[in-house]
Amino acid sequence: MKKNKRPCGIFLLAALVAISSRAQQKKEGRVLSSVDSLPIPEVVIHQGATRLTSDAKGHFSLPATTNPTDSILLYKDGYLPTSFQMGENTAHTETVFMRPVLKVLQEVTINTGYQTLAKERATGSFEKIDNQRLNQQVTTDIIGRLEGTSSVLFDKNSQRPAMTIRGFSSLTKSIMSPLIIVDNFPYEGDIGNINPNDVESVTILKDAAAASIWGTRAGNGVIVITTKKGTYQSRNRWELNTNVSVVSKPNLFSIHQMSPSDFVDMEKFLFDKGYYSSKESSRSKPALSPVVETLIEQRNGKISDETASERIMHYKTVDLRSDMERLMYQKGIKQQYALSARGGNSNLKYYFSGGLDKNTDNLDASYRRVSLKSENTYRPVRQLEISVGLQYISVQTKTGKPAWTTLANGSSSYPYLLLADSAEQALPFGKDYRSMYTDTAGGGRLLDWNYYPLEDYLHDYSKVNRQDLLLQLGAKVQIASFLSLDMQYQYERQNNDSKDVHDMKSYYARDWINRFSQVNQNTGTVTYPVPLGEIRFIGNEQTVAHDGRAQVNLGKTWGVSGLNAIAGGEIRQTYTSGSYYNIYGYNDDVLTVANVNYATPYPNYVTGSNGTIPSGLQLVDKTNRYLSLYGNAAYTLRDRYTLSASARRDASNLFGVSTNDRWTPLWSLGGSWNISREMFFHVPGISLLRLRATYGLSGNVDQTKSAVTTIKYYSTNATYTNLPRAYINQNGNPALKWEQVRTFNVGMDFSGVDNRISGNVDWYSKKGTDLLGNAPLDYTTGIVSVSKNVAAMEGNGIDITLNTKILKGALQWDNVLLFNYYKSRVVKFNLTTDYGSAFVNGAYTITGVEGKPVYAVLSYDWAGLDKNGDPQGRLYGDLSTNYASIVGTGTAYTDLVYGGSATPTTYGSMINTLTWKGWSFAFNVGYKLGYYFRRPTISYSALFSSYAYVDNGDYARRWQHPGDESKTNVPSIVYPANGNRDNFYVNSSVLVERADHIRLQYVQLQYRFGNNTAHSGLSGMEVYGNASNLGILWRANRHQLDPEYPNTLSPPPTFSLGLRIYFNK
């Protein structure tokens, strides 16, 4: 019996130990936000009779005896109730994500590029565009997804800045654009390189408190792009996104151009006036149109009047646009593929992605981007984080067919051009010389001198290969619970290799070879100074940027007080080097080039004048260095009152010889008051009311300017001495400084009606001083003017964002209204002239007139047509047709008629999103108001000299008979053309139109499948369709012109279909 008792006792003891051990174990969990994966404290957790709350880091513990099949409920104000099951594994920490009811202002965190902070504690003006809103559009680039979804103003006129934040802060176009930050550092490459599928969010820094921390490059605002990262203690999550977009063929007949019939009649009119006689006898043998050649043959008796009439009538029925739409333009195709994975454990978080974009546009131009990205953060010990980020992007582009505008403009163009015959064989076109000359030139010894538009693009194209490598290293040391040291380094290298290829079949190569060909009249031997073979223009440019930063972060809360502060320094260097040159006689099979004599002048075969063969040689080598010290602090009391301050001092090698000019201090002050947290505040329906105010100083820098005089060498030697030659590229200014921008901002954040309404309102004022402008110098220096810090401007505006949940329940309707108003005024600018003719192009160039907007529409005063169809203006207050005086010395800029701002003073959008079950439907309506544009019209001198028929659609509306002056404002045709008369008319006030319009930006329909799926690991799937560039809903001008594209094609509609899959492993 004793032998049997011992094993039983051991078994019972082991069982008791196991039970005791199990009783002491806990099941650990952590609650995170599904929006940003941040911990959620004070979550109420119910499990049967057990009730507990999560700690400050979102952690909680449940007894190990908890039944793994029991549902555990989580509650937290502002979040949807959530249930889950703990499972049996006690060694695993369960992570539970809670979804916010509504992303109200208190829950938003913003990234400034230096720190991440809660928006409720920020005094500055910020705007955050989250991933959900970014994904409502399908684009190749991330910047395109900000249009219509943010307060950034996009301008389609290439002669003005492409995008601006809160208007202008400079009078130099090249530095008017905002600073772009990608993952905490300025991005030096083409922002189009960034794969939008890698972007988590975009934050826009608007006022001084938000942007001044970025110093002298932040005067025009800052766009901070934050890419996706992994999270600790999260499952491996994969995401696949793929979509295909079809770009519609453009409607070429939407352009109001001169008809072929009118053009032919105009040519007959000019021929009868003898306009082409000088061209016929010119030694340069300029190309003449088929109609003119027909009229010459008729005049010379080579063809009958009947034959000439038949030809001319035929030309009147031909329209180049028909051939272009049929043979050149096609539907564009865009393909996008993106795969990513992210996750983490207790010591490591990671994000990997790969992307491929393949685009072919309407003219067969190609774009291909391959992107690879890796972000890893390792925590070997609790006090240390080491991060390594690597990004590689390769972009390849190739040009396609010639655009309609390319063939429709030029002195040899005509609207009845035929691209192919009835068998669709390419037809030649006299591009530069008369066909009767090129057909016989050289007695058959020269190369074919005809241009074939339908085929030439296959032999004449440009390729660009751009590679961008970005490496980021970081280390964060947690010195104490409230203090950390952050060290970061970024290395960026961008290679840009380009080549313009002109093979032997291209018109370009054949033209250059023929032009320099030397024919021996005795022997008939031809020598080729421009060798037979391919011609290429090669460009190689490399930019290398180094950024280093060391920063101390402090975050401390004690009692009712809280302090968040950073202080640090950074150093930056950007080095760009490159070379550009031509090569001739290139043989792609054996990779050889021919030797060319660039120094010896050769007679031009056509004109006989001497000229040298261009080498195209150009070398680039420049270095910019910056050094900065900065600090930022925000003190919060009782979660109600916040005071903030920032200071920064920048230095650069670009500026003056004195230390004070090289260094400049920038700063900001701000404060906020959360009234809704005051004891006395009891307003029904309002849950948040916070007031903000900031004032500070930021700046701009023009990296093309220098404190010292610089020279630039010509690529060729002097013609007669054959010696190197150079010119003064820019005159130095030893006192050159940064531009300074002072910004005052007051704002209000609000939320109420059970979080169904929220938003913010900001009013701001900006004053730019020490802006760059031309300053006159003493005439004895031999220099008229030099760029100095002598100009000033100011502006003010209002930003409003209103989020409204119109419907709740099964059917939800969310509306976001963006409203922006801005008005600028030039305060000080040194004008180089006071003649009005220098200011009538203000819609496209900076006007500089004090008291007017930076871009202002100024025009000659229009007084109608007289009885002869001549336009009338005013000279010294009286009616006049003295055009030479009106467009010359007789009109000062103060005599011009001010039409209004050339850029929108009011703009924004309305984004509506309706959701029902798994369906989501969104549409965006954008508007731009309060601005003006000049309607394109006819210029007879341009029409006669360069055949510019595209902008001359008003020809049919011209004055033709007495009395027409009461029905039209288009002047009569006169010969010879009077350039001053045309100049007055095309820049007169009668052509100024309101540019106000409302546009349907995009529409998106999406269906999200539920998480319950039979497929293992599949956690979600979305199918979406998108349509963009859907046209104008309303416009103020009565001519049905698109004010953003008044004389060119509007982007055609684009239709996309995509699939997004989420799965966990």
Secondary structure, DSSP 8 states (H G I E B T S, - for coil): -HHHHHHHHHHHHHHHHHHHHHHH-EEEEEEEETTT--B--S-EEEETTEEEE--TTSEEEEETTS-TTS-EEEE-TTB--EEE---S-TTS-EEEEE-BSS--GGG-EEE-SS-EEEGGG--S-EEEE-HHHHTTS--SSSGGGGTTTSS-EE---TTS-SEESSS-S-S-GGG-S-EEEETTEE--S-GGGS-GGGEEEEEEE-SHHHHGGGGGG-TT-EEEEEE----TTEEEEEEEEEEEEEE----GGGS----HHHHHHHHHHHHHTTTTHHHHH-TT-B---HHHHHHHHHHTTSS-HHHHHHHHHHHHT--HHHHIIIII---EEEEEEEEEEEEE-SSEEEEEEEEEEEEE-TT--EEEEEEEEEEEEEEEETTEEEEEEEEEEEEEEE--S--HHHHHSSTT--TT--SB-TT--B--B-SSB-HHHHTTGGGGTS----B-HHHHTTTEEEEEEEEEEEEEEEEEEEEETTEEEEEEEEEEEEEEEEEEEE-TTSHHHHHHHHHH-EE-TTT--EE-SS-SSEEEEEEEEEEEEEEEEEEEEEEEEETTEEEEEEEEEEEEEEEEEEEEEEEEEEBTTTTB-----SSS-EE-TTT--EE------EEEEEEEEEEEEEEEEEEEETTTEEEEEEEEEEEETTS-SSHHHHEEEEEEEEEEEEGGGSTT---TTEEEEEEEEEEEEEEE--TT--SS-EEEE-SS--TTT----EEEEE---TT---EEEEEEEEEEEEEETTTTEEEEEEEEEEEEEEEEEEEE--GGGT--EEEEEEEEEEEEEEEEEEEEEEE-SSEEEEEEEEEEEEEEEEEE---S--BGGGTTTTTTS----TTS-SSEEEEB----B-TTS-B-EEETTEEE--HHHHTTTT-BGGGSEEEEESS-SEEEEEEEEEEETTEEEEEEEEEEES-EEE-----HHHHHHH---TT-GGGGGB--STTGGGT--B----SS--HHHHHHHHTBGGGEEE--EEEEEEEEEEEEE-S--SSTTEEEEEEEEEEE---EEEES-TT---TTSTTS-----EEEEEEEEEEE-
